[in-house]
Amino acid sequence: MEFSKVSGQNNEHKVVLYALNTCAWCKMTKKYLKDNNVEYEFIDVDLCTPKEKEKIREHIMSKGGSPVYPTVIVDNKILITGFRKDKLEETLGI
């Protein structure tokens, strides 16, 4: 499973985004993070193998979330589901 990395000046937190390649909310989340110069890693789940999808689903659920997209995990402990600018701002100090 290969994540893509987007560089940014705001790299205080480890930000991982699980997204779908065709999802408008996922694209908005990527754009928001990029526009705010947040460094993050992402993977488009719909382009993964069935085995990788299952691992991702299990990982999200182990953090207390549901397998819906976009899902952002900050510092491997804070889970944000959906395009939530308010939660991203609060968590990342934007």
N, C-alpha and C positions, 0 to 999 in steps of 0.2 A: 504494500500500500504506500503510494508515494504522494506526499503532501507538496504543494507548491508554496513557496515563501514569497511574501511581499515585504520588501524592506520599508522602514519608516523611522523617523526620528523618535517617535513616541514608542520606546521599546522597554519601558519599565515593567510591563507585564507580559507573560507568555499568553498569547491569544491564539486559539485554534478555532477555526470555523468549519463546520460541516454544512455543506450546501448542496443544492441541486443545480446542474448546469442550465436548466431551462426555467428556473424559478425567479420571478420578478423580485420577490422579497429578498432572496439570496443575493441577487445582483445589487440591490439597493444597500444591503449590508456591506458587501465588498466595496462598493463605491464610498459609502460613509466612512469606513475604516481607512481607505486610501486617502480620501479628501482630508481626513484629520491626521494624516501622517502616522497612522498606527501600524507598527510592524506586526504581521500575523502570518499564520500558516493556514492553508485551507485545502480541502479535498472536495471534489464534486462527487458525491456519493452515488449518483445515478450512473457514473462512468466506471464504477468499481465492479469487481467480480462479486458473485453472490456470497462467497466466503468472506470477502472484505466487508461487504454490506452488513453481514451478520456480526462481525467483530465491532463495527462502528455502532450498530444498534445496541449491542451489549454494553459498550463503553458509555454511551449516552445514558442508558438506563441505570448503570452503576453509579452515575452521578446524580440520580434522582429525576432524570428527565424522561421525556417521551421521544421516540424517534420521529421527530418532525423537523422541518428545515425552514429557515436556517437555525442552527444551534451553535452558539458561541460558548466556549469554555475558557475561562480566564484563570490563569495560574493553577490549572488542574483542579479547581474547587468551586468556582462560581459559574453557574450555568445560566445562560440567557437564551430563551427560546423565542423565535420570531424576530422581526425587525423592530427592536426596542431601543430607539435612540436615547430615551431617558435612562434606561438601565446601563447602556454602553457608556454614556457620559458620566454617570455616577461611579461606575466600577473602574473606568479607565482614567478618570479625572480630566476629561476633555472639556 
